[in-house]
Amino acid sequence: MKYYIIAGEASGDMHAANMMKELKKLDTEAYFRVWGGDRMSEQAQELAKHIKETSFMGIFKVLWNLKTIKRNFRFCETDIEQFKPDVLILIDNSGFNLRIARYVKEQGLNIKVFYYILPQAWAWKRKRVHTIHGWTDRIFSILPFEPDFYKSYGYDIDFVGHPILDALEQKKQALLSKEEFRERFGLSDQPLIALLPGSRRQEIIGKLPRMLKVISHFPDFQFVIAGSETIDLELYEKYTHGKVKILFGSTYDILNNASAALVTSGTATLETALFKVPQVVCYKPGWLTFHLLKRIVSIKYIALVNIILDKMAVQELIESELNEKRMVRELMLILNGEQRNQILNDYEVLRKKLGGTGASKRVAELMHEELTKGD
């Protein structure tokens, strides 16, 4: 069977690759053509586009790259028609993927369309649930509250659990011991605070300089930056000037050894929580974007940890609140004491809500069952 899969960022690349591994077990003749990163490339026979060519974040970045984005749309539409897949699997990346789903349906192409890791319709543009349902054949959810949300609009979707648990389970065996980790990367015996400024260039530019300001307030700790493999070292060094360790491809080892973390909102908040690391969530989309979002976003929290738990379990610092004084204060609160203990207790509840390991296997089985129905 021929699969065409589109992911738009690093986390989607990882989860799609794990799903592909499971699909291969069920379909020994699986043939993949993908838009993704290095992990998907390892599992696929063909790479159509790498996420380095397709990932644009923020209103101004999108506007600046409109011609490139339009070219990518046209290329993808033509590429799908020429490849003639049995199924198109869309991973997150709603701005791009929903247009492609619409194109496939409006052109009457004989291609099944699956959506895995859904657009956040529950956060804004809630009526997109009708669009998503209309342009897809099967929907697979990774967040425990999404089935009820879609049901309120009259649609049934499949909750398969969060694939981040699978990723963690795979990585655990390869994690370095505390001694190996510190020795390999030349770290001291001081307790460690992790900085996760994001996986996209604009996130790093907006948050890393602010995160670095807290370092002087914690002389008894060492700070380590979890670098994104899609970003060049030079961007980080522009702000660190060689004074802070930047480790690529080692986020889980960093979290496994961290006492606390400053984390960009997104999937990283879940990863940090599942490693039982108390965190402060940092979000700075820019003044204009922030005020536009305030008008259209209909959720109480921005961090997935808080959204899933439906409470302010971890502190969120948004836009003007993301300043040196607040970050220092919140970090101090979670390094010791009652607030730290409460966060760790909330993390246990979170893990149970996420559905346990096996999401990649469950979604692959449901997809294969749908594709072979009637055979």
N, C-alpha and C positions, 0 to 999 in steps of 0.2 A: 504494500500500500504506500502511496506517496503523500507525504506530509509537508505542508508549507507553514512555518512557524515564525511569528514576529514578536520579538521582545525589544524593549526600548532602553533598558538600563541594566546596571550590574546585578541587582537582585533578581530581576526577571530572567536574566541570562542564567543565573545559578539554578533557579527553580525549574526553568524550562529544560535545562540539561538533565536534571534529575528525573523529570517526567519522561524525557526521551529515552533514558536508560531503561525505565520500566516498560515503555512501549515496545522497545526492542525485544524484551523477554516474551511479550505476548504476540508480537508480529515479527517473525524472523526475516521477513522480506521488506521491513520498513525502510523507506528511502526518504531522507530529510533534506530539504532546502530551507535555509533559515536566514533571518535577520537577527543577529545577536552578537554576543561577545566570544571570548576565548573558550568558555566552557561549552557553549552550544556548538561551536566550531569543531570541538573534539568529538562530539557525538554525531555530527552531520556529515553527509557526503558532499554537500555543496553549501557555501556561504554566499548569500546574495549581497548582503551589506553588513558591515561591522558597526556596532553601536557607537564607535568613535565618530562615524560619519553621520549619524542620525539623531544624536541626543542633544536637544536644545531645551534649556530650562529658563523660565521667566518670560514675561511679556515682551520686554525689549529685545532679548536674545532671539525670540521667535520672529519678531518683526524684522530684525536685522538679517535673518536667514530665510526669509520667506521664499526667495527664488530657489534656494537649495531644497527647502521642504517641498515645494511644488514639484520640483524635478524628481524628488524621492517618491512622491505620490504616483506620478506618471510611470516611473520606472517599475514600481511595485505592481501597479495594475497590469502593465504589459507582461511583467515577469510571471505573474500568477497565471495569466491566460496562456502563456507559452509553456509553462511547467505542467499545467493541467493536474493539480493535486487532487487527491480524493477528499482531503480535508484541509481547511485553513484553521490553525490554532492561534488565537490572539492572546498575548500575555500582557496585561496591564496596558500602559502607553495609550490611553484612550483617545487623545487628540488625533493620533495617526490611525490607530486600529479601527475606530468606529467608522471612519471614512472608507477604509478598505473593505470593511464588512458590508457597508451600504453598496459599494461598487459591485461586489461579487453578487449580491442579491438582485440589484437593479439590472445587471447585465444578464441575469438568468443563467449564470454559470452553474454547472452541475457539480457544486462543491459544498460539502458540509462545512458549517462555520461554528467553531466552538470558542467560547470565551473563558479563559482561566486566569484568575487574579483580576478581579473586576474593577472597572472605573468606580470612583468613590461617589456614586450617585446619591448616597445617603448624606454626603457632606454638602453638595451643591448641585443644582440642576436636577432635582429629584425626579422630574418627569422623564429624564433620560432612561429610566427603567423600561419605558415603552419602546424607546429606540433600540436599546440593547436587546430586548426580547425579540423585537421585530426583525432584526438583522442577524440573528444567530439561531442555531438549531439546538444548542445545549449550553447551559451556563453552569460553571463550577466555581463555588465560593470558597474562600479560605478564612473568612472571618465569621465567628459564630452568630453575630446578630444580623447578618445579611439575608439569610433565608426568611426571617420574619419580616424584614423590611420589604423584600420583593413580594412576599405573600400579601402584604397590605395593599399591593397594587394588582393582586390577582394572579401572580406568577409563581410557579414552583421552580426552585433551583436546587442544585446539589451542593451540600456542604461537605467538603472532603477533609477538612482540617488544614492547619497552616503548615506549608512545606518547610518553613524555617526549622521546625523540629527535626525533620529528616536531615537537613543540612548540618545541624549541630551534632546529630547522632553520628553522621559520617566522619565529621572532623574530630570527634572526641578521642578516637584511638590514636590520631596523629599529633595530638597536642603535646607540646613540649612540657617537661616538668619545670617547676619553678627555677631550679638550678640551671637546667639546659637553656631555658628561655633567656635568663639574665646573662649567661655566659656567651651564648651565640650572638647576642646583640649588644654586648658590652654595657650592660645596665648595672646599676649599683644595687645595694641591698635595701635602699629606701622604698617605702611603699609607693605604689604607682597610681597615678591618675591618668586615665585615658582621654584623649581628645579625638572625637569622631566628627570632623567638620563636613562630611558628606562625600558623595561620589561624583558630583558634578562641579565643573569649574566655577560656576556662579555661586554655588553654595559655599565653596571654600573661600572665595574672595570675600564674601559677605560675612563669614563667621570666624574663620581662623584667626585673623588679626585680633578680634575681640577675645576669643578664647585664650590666646597667648598672654593677655594682660594679667590674668589671674596668677601666673606662675610665681611672680615675686612675692606673693602673699602666702605661699606654701613652701618655705625653704626645707621642710623636713620630708617633702615628697618629690618624686621625679615624674615628669610628664612625658608621655609618648603619644605621637600622632599616628593614627591608623590611616595610612595613605591608600588612596584608590588606585588600582592598577590601570585605570583608564586616564589618569592624570599624570603629566610629566613632573619629575622631581623638582624642576626649576620653579614651578609655581609655589610649592611649599617653601622652598628655600628663600624665595623672595621675602617671606615674612619671618622665617625662623632664623635666618642668617647663620645656619649651622649650629645653633645653640640648643635645639630640641631634636630628639631622635624621631625619625620618620620611618616607619616600617611598612612595606608593601606586602600584601598577601598574607598578613599575619594578624588580622583583626581579631580572630577568635583566640589566638594565643595572648594577645594584649588584654582582652576582656577576661580571660581565664586567670590573669594575674593582677587585675586592677582592683583597687579599693573603692574607686568611684569614677564617674565619667561625666564629661560634657558631651552631649550627643545631639546631632542634627535630627530634627523630626523626620519620621519615616520608619522603614523597616528596622533601621539600626536601633531604635528604641526597644523593639521586641528582642533583638539579639542580645542587647545589654541586659534586659530583664531576665532572659533565660539563662544568662551566666551569673545571675544573682548579684549584679553590680548596681548599687544605688546610683541614680543619675539625675542630672539636670538637663532638661530638653531645651534646645536653642533653636529659635526660628526667626529669621530676618529676611523676609522676601523683598524688602525695599519699601520706602514710604508709600509710593503710589500703588504698588501691587497690594500692599497690606490694607490700604483703605478701600480698594476695590473689592478685595476678598471679604472684608467686614460686611459689605452690602449683600453679598451673595451666599456666603457660607452659613449653613444652618446647623452647626454642631457646637457643643459646649467646649470641646477640647480639640487640640491638634495632634497630640501624641497618641499613637495607636494603643499604647499601654493604658492610657486613661480612657480612651474611647471604648475599648473592650471591657474594662472594669467599670465604666460609667461613674468614675470618680477621679478627683485630682490626686492620683496615687504618687505621681512624680511631678515635680515642679516644672512648669512651662514658663520660659522667658521669651516673650514675643516682642519683636521690633524694638521700641525704645527701652523696654525692660531688659533687653539683652545688653547690659552694660557691666562694667568692671565691678562696681559696688554690689550689684545684685548677684552676679555669678559667684563672687567670693563668699557672700553671706550664705547662699544656698549650698555651696560646696561644703562649707564648714558644718552646716546642719546635718548633712548626710554622711559625714565621715565617722561620726560617733553618735551614740545616744538614741533617744526614743524615735525620732523621725527615721533614722536608718532602719531600726527594727521593724517599724510599721511598713516601710517599703518592701522589705524582704518577705514579710507576711503576705502582702498583696501580690507579690510575684508568684507565690505558690498557688493562689487562686487563679491567676492569669494562665499559668501552665495548664491547669485542668480545663479551662475554657477553650483553649486552642485545639483540643481534640486529640492529643497524643501523636505519636509518630505514625508514619505510613501514608501521609497525604499524597505523596508522589505516586505510590503504588495504587491507591484508591482512585485517583483521577485517571490514571492510565487504564485501569480496568473498566471504568465507566465509559471512557472514550472508545476503547476497543469494542466493548459490548454494543455501543451505539453504531459503530461503523460496520460491524459484522452482522447486525440485525437482519434476519431474513436470508442469510447465506446458507 
